[in-house]
Amino acid sequence: MNKEDTQPKVTTDYLGDVSVSLPEPRRVTGPLDHILPWVILFRIVGTANTIEVRVTDRMVLGRRDDRHKVRPNIDFTDFGGRVLGVSREHAVIKADGEHLMLRDLNSTNGTHLNGHRLQSGQDYWLRDGDKVTLGRLEIQVVFAVIPTSDERTRNLPLDETPVISMGRKVLLLEDSENMANVFASALRYAGYKTYHAATSGDAIQYLDDKRPDVIVVEAMLGDMKAEDFLRYVRRHDEMASIPIVVVSSGVGDFQMHQAMGAGANAFMSIPISLDRLVHAVTQLTSSTAR
């Protein structure tokens, strides 16, 4: 008998009838229903935890199992996944044209979408703001970055983005690699040169040597408050006139008022549309060039 045969199999505990909140009314059409996002957030309901994901064709939701080499694309192990009845390969999200589709993968404790239990093996439309329950783990899906806010051009690929800048420089201060990559892609296709700084320290070091034409900065930095970084830039005469766009994955007006009060020229919150970001950068660089 092989040693592996004597080891207990790792399974997901069946939690019985998993009860979730009362089913929500069927949703009416929303403004983002026909726009495929590029970056989405999974907010763990009842906590301050968020998982940020760059959208790909197929993303498996579950929990990891090192012994069996199971590594889902979106891993809820560290958020109580096993205790809350999340299977190792619980569900999958697929990018289907202009929609995200959610499918339960015959999970032990089932998947609910806005309180409605999914039939395993069938695809269901996943939209911005939807609540997904894996076993007893509740998460909210938030579209963080979308390619465009205009439905008429929602399928416009990046390589058809009109070139509107001839090599102007953009400093991206963003501690999220996913966000930085999609921002940089859109700006480069529009003709901008980009430099990514993952920390405010990296950004300050860059500013000591170079002068970008505009700065795009995340509102919630890990090593410094964004408004402190803005004040640093504004109190140095040699860089005080550089336009600054603040982007935020948060909600509410508080961050906007803080950013504008600290010297931001523009503020954008999720869902951040890449066409509007490029437009804001273009307007600001054009006004400073006059």
C-alpha positions as CSV (number, residue, x, y, z in Angstrom):
1,M,0.0,0.0,0.0
2,N,1.3,3.4,-0.9
3,K,1.9,5.9,1.9
4,E,-0.4,8.3,0.1
5,D,-3.2,5.8,0.3
6,T,-3.0,5.8,4.1
7,Q,-3.3,9.6,4.4
8,P,-6.8,11.0,5.0
9,K,-8.3,12.8,2.1
10,V,-8.8,16.5,2.5
11,T,-12.4,17.4,1.9
12,T,-14.7,20.3,2.4
13,D,-17.0,19.9,5.4
14,Y,-20.7,19.9,4.5
15,L,-22.4,22.6,6.5
16,G,-25.9,21.4,6.1
17,D,-28.5,23.7,4.6
18,V,-26.5,26.9,4.1
19,S,-28.8,29.9,4.9
20,V,-28.0,33.2,3.4
21,S,-29.8,36.6,3.6
22,L,-33.2,36.8,1.9
23,P,-33.0,36.8,-1.9
24,E,-32.7,40.3,-3.3
25,P,-35.2,41.4,-6.0
26,R,-34.0,40.7,-9.5
27,R,-31.8,43.5,-10.7
28,V,-32.8,46.0,-13.4
29,T,-30.4,47.0,-16.1
30,G,-27.4,49.0,-14.7
31,P,-25.0,51.4,-16.4
32,L,-22.1,48.9,-16.4
33,D,-24.1,45.8,-17.5
34,H,-22.6,45.7,-21.0
35,I,-19.0,46.7,-20.2
36,L,-16.4,44.1,-19.4
37,P,-14.2,45.3,-16.5
38,W,-10.5,45.0,-16.5
39,V,-10.0,45.0,-12.8
40,I,-12.5,43.8,-10.2
41,L,-12.5,43.8,-6.4
42,F,-13.8,41.1,-4.1
43,R,-14.9,42.7,-0.8
44,I,-15.2,40.3,2.1
45,V,-18.5,41.3,3.6
46,G,-18.3,42.3,7.3
47,T,-14.5,42.9,7.1
48,A,-12.1,45.5,5.7
49,N,-10.5,42.9,3.5
50,T,-10.5,43.1,-0.3
51,I,-9.0,41.0,-3.0
52,E,-8.1,42.8,-6.2
53,V,-8.0,40.8,-9.5
54,R,-7.0,41.6,-13.1
55,V,-9.7,40.0,-15.2
56,T,-8.7,37.0,-17.3
57,D,-10.7,34.6,-19.5
58,R,-11.2,32.1,-16.6
59,M,-10.8,32.7,-12.9
60,V,-11.4,29.9,-10.4
61,L,-12.6,30.8,-6.9
62,G,-11.8,28.5,-4.0
63,R,-9.2,27.8,-1.4
64,R,-5.7,26.4,-1.7
65,D,-4.6,22.9,-0.8
66,D,-0.8,22.6,-0.9
67,R,-0.8,18.8,-0.5
68,H,-2.8,18.3,-3.6
69,K,-1.3,21.3,-5.4
70,V,-4.6,23.1,-5.7
71,R,-4.1,26.8,-6.3
72,P,-7.3,28.7,-7.3
73,N,-6.9,32.0,-9.1
74,I,-8.9,33.7,-6.4
75,D,-7.9,32.2,-3.0
76,F,-10.2,32.7,0.0
77,T,-8.1,30.5,2.4
78,D,-6.9,33.4,4.5
79,F,-10.4,34.7,5.0
80,G,-11.9,31.6,6.7
81,G,-12.5,29.8,3.5
82,R,-12.4,26.3,4.9
83,V,-14.4,27.0,8.1
84,L,-17.0,28.8,6.0
85,G,-17.4,25.9,3.6
86,V,-15.5,27.1,0.6
87,S,-14.5,24.2,-1.7
88,R,-11.0,24.0,-3.2
89,E,-12.4,24.7,-6.6
90,H,-15.8,26.2,-5.7
91,A,-16.8,28.4,-8.6
92,V,-15.5,30.0,-11.8
93,I,-15.9,33.4,-13.3
94,K,-15.5,33.6,-17.1
95,A,-15.2,36.6,-19.4
96,D,-17.8,36.1,-22.1
97,G,-17.8,38.9,-24.6
98,E,-19.0,41.9,-22.8
99,H,-20.1,40.1,-19.6
100,L,-18.7,38.2,-16.6
101,M,-20.4,34.8,-16.0
102,L,-20.4,32.9,-12.7
103,R,-20.7,29.1,-12.5
104,D,-20.8,26.8,-9.5
105,L,-18.3,23.9,-9.9
106,N,-20.4,21.3,-8.0
107,S,-19.2,22.7,-4.7
108,T,-20.1,21.0,-1.5
109,N,-22.0,23.9,0.1
110,G,-23.2,25.7,-3.0
111,T,-23.0,29.2,-4.4
112,H,-25.5,32.0,-4.1
113,L,-25.8,35.1,-6.2
114,N,-27.7,37.9,-4.5
115,G,-29.4,35.3,-2.3
116,H,-30.4,33.0,-5.1
117,R,-28.8,29.5,-5.1
118,L,-27.1,28.7,-8.4
119,Q,-27.6,25.4,-10.2
120,S,-24.3,23.8,-10.6
121,G,-22.8,23.8,-14.1
122,Q,-24.9,26.7,-15.3
123,D,-23.7,30.2,-16.1
124,Y,-25.1,33.3,-14.4
125,W,-24.6,36.9,-15.3
126,L,-22.3,38.6,-12.8
127,R,-22.6,42.4,-12.5
128,D,-21.1,45.3,-10.6
129,G,-22.2,45.3,-7.0
130,D,-23.5,41.7,-6.9
131,K,-23.2,39.7,-3.7
132,V,-21.8,36.2,-4.1
133,T,-21.9,33.7,-1.2
134,L,-19.5,30.7,-1.4
135,G,-20.7,28.3,1.3
136,R,-21.1,30.9,4.1
137,L,-18.5,33.3,2.9
138,E,-20.1,36.5,1.6
139,I,-18.3,38.7,-0.9
140,Q,-19.3,41.7,-3.0
141,V,-18.1,42.1,-6.5
142,V,-17.1,45.6,-7.5
143,F,-15.9,46.7,-10.9
144,A,-12.8,48.8,-10.2
145,V,-11.5,49.6,-13.7
146,I,-13.5,49.6,-17.0
147,P,-12.2,50.4,-20.5
148,T,-14.8,53.1,-21.2
149,S,-17.8,54.7,-19.7
150,D,-19.4,55.0,-23.2
151,E,-21.5,52.0,-24.2
152,R,-21.1,53.0,-27.9
153,T,-17.3,52.3,-27.7
154,R,-17.3,49.6,-25.0
155,N,-15.6,47.1,-27.4
156,L,-12.9,49.5,-28.6
157,P,-9.6,47.6,-28.3
158,L,-6.6,49.4,-26.8
159,D,-4.7,49.3,-30.1
160,E,-7.4,51.5,-31.7
161,T,-7.1,54.2,-29.0
162,P,-6.3,57.5,-30.8
163,V,-2.8,58.8,-30.2
164,I,-3.2,62.2,-28.5
165,S,0.1,62.7,-26.9
166,M,3.6,62.7,-28.3
167,G,5.7,61.4,-25.5
168,R,4.6,63.4,-22.5
169,K,5.6,61.8,-19.3
170,V,3.2,60.4,-16.6
171,L,4.3,59.4,-13.1
172,L,2.0,56.6,-11.8
173,L,2.2,56.3,-8.0
174,E,0.2,53.2,-7.4
175,D,0.9,50.3,-5.0
176,S,-1.4,48.0,-6.9
177,E,0.4,46.3,-9.8
178,N,-2.9,45.5,-11.5
179,M,-4.1,49.1,-11.4
180,A,-0.7,50.4,-12.5
181,N,-0.5,48.0,-15.5
182,V,-3.9,48.9,-16.9
183,F,-3.4,52.6,-16.4
184,A,0.0,52.4,-18.1
185,S,-1.4,50.4,-21.0
186,A,-4.1,52.9,-21.7
187,L,-1.8,55.9,-21.4
188,R,1.0,54.4,-23.5
189,Y,-1.5,53.6,-26.3
190,A,-2.5,57.2,-26.2
191,G,1.1,58.2,-26.7
192,Y,2.3,58.9,-23.2
193,K,5.4,57.6,-21.6
194,T,4.8,56.2,-18.1
195,Y,6.9,55.5,-15.0
196,H,5.5,53.4,-12.2
197,A,6.4,54.1,-8.6
198,A,5.1,51.5,-6.1
199,T,5.8,53.7,-3.1
200,S,5.8,57.4,-2.3
201,G,9.5,57.0,-1.6
202,D,10.1,55.8,-5.1
203,A,8.0,58.6,-6.5
204,I,9.9,61.3,-4.5
205,Q,13.2,59.8,-5.7
206,Y,12.0,60.0,-9.3
207,L,10.9,63.6,-8.8
208,D,14.3,64.5,-7.5
209,D,15.8,63.7,-11.0
210,K,12.9,64.2,-13.5
211,R,9.8,66.3,-14.1
212,P,6.8,64.4,-15.3
213,D,4.1,66.3,-17.2
214,V,1.4,64.9,-14.9
215,I,1.2,62.6,-11.8
216,V,-1.5,60.0,-11.2
217,V,-1.6,58.9,-7.6
218,E,-3.7,56.3,-5.6
219,A,-5.6,57.8,-2.7
220,M,-4.8,55.0,-0.3
221,L,-1.1,54.4,-0.3
222,G,0.6,51.9,2.0
223,D,3.5,54.1,3.1
224,M,2.1,57.6,3.1
225,K,-1.2,59.3,2.9
226,A,-1.9,60.6,-0.6
227,E,-2.7,64.1,0.7
228,D,0.7,64.2,2.4
229,F,2.4,63.3,-0.9
230,L,0.4,66.0,-2.6
231,R,1.4,68.6,0.0
232,Y,5.1,67.5,-0.5
233,V,4.8,68.2,-4.2
234,R,3.0,71.5,-3.8
235,R,5.4,73.0,-1.4
236,H,8.4,72.6,-3.7
237,D,8.5,75.4,-6.2
238,E,10.2,73.4,-8.9
239,M,7.3,70.9,-9.1
240,A,4.4,72.8,-7.6
241,S,2.8,73.3,-11.0
242,I,2.7,69.6,-12.0
243,P,-1.0,68.6,-12.5
244,I,-2.1,65.7,-10.2
245,V,-4.9,63.2,-10.7
246,V,-6.0,61.2,-7.6
247,V,-7.7,57.8,-8.2
248,S,-9.4,55.9,-5.5
249,S,-10.8,52.4,-5.0
250,G,-12.9,53.7,-2.1
251,V,-16.3,55.2,-2.0
252,G,-17.8,58.5,-0.7
253,D,-16.8,62.1,-0.9
254,F,-14.5,62.3,2.1
255,Q,-11.4,61.2,0.1
256,M,-12.2,63.6,-2.7
257,H,-12.5,66.6,-0.4
258,Q,-9.2,65.6,1.3
259,A,-7.4,65.2,-2.1
260,M,-8.7,68.4,-3.6
261,G,-7.9,70.3,-0.4
262,A,-4.3,69.0,-0.6
263,G,-3.8,70.2,-4.1
264,A,-5.2,67.6,-6.5
265,N,-6.4,68.9,-9.9
266,A,-8.8,66.0,-10.5
267,F,-10.3,63.1,-8.6
268,M,-11.7,59.8,-9.9
269,S,-13.3,57.0,-7.9
270,I,-14.3,53.5,-9.0
271,P,-15.4,52.4,-11.4
272,I,-12.5,54.2,-13.1
273,S,-12.9,54.3,-16.8
274,L,-9.7,54.4,-18.8
275,D,-11.0,56.7,-21.4
276,R,-11.9,59.3,-18.8
277,L,-8.5,58.9,-17.2
278,V,-6.7,59.5,-20.5
279,H,-9.1,62.5,-21.1
280,A,-8.3,64.0,-17.7
281,V,-4.5,63.6,-18.2
282,T,-4.8,65.1,-21.7
283,Q,-6.8,68.1,-20.5
284,L,-4.3,68.8,-17.7
285,T,-1.2,68.4,-19.8
286,S,-2.7,70.6,-22.5
287,S,-3.6,73.4,-20.1
288,T,-0.1,73.4,-18.6
289,A,1.5,73.5,-22.1
290,R,-0.2,76.8,-23.0
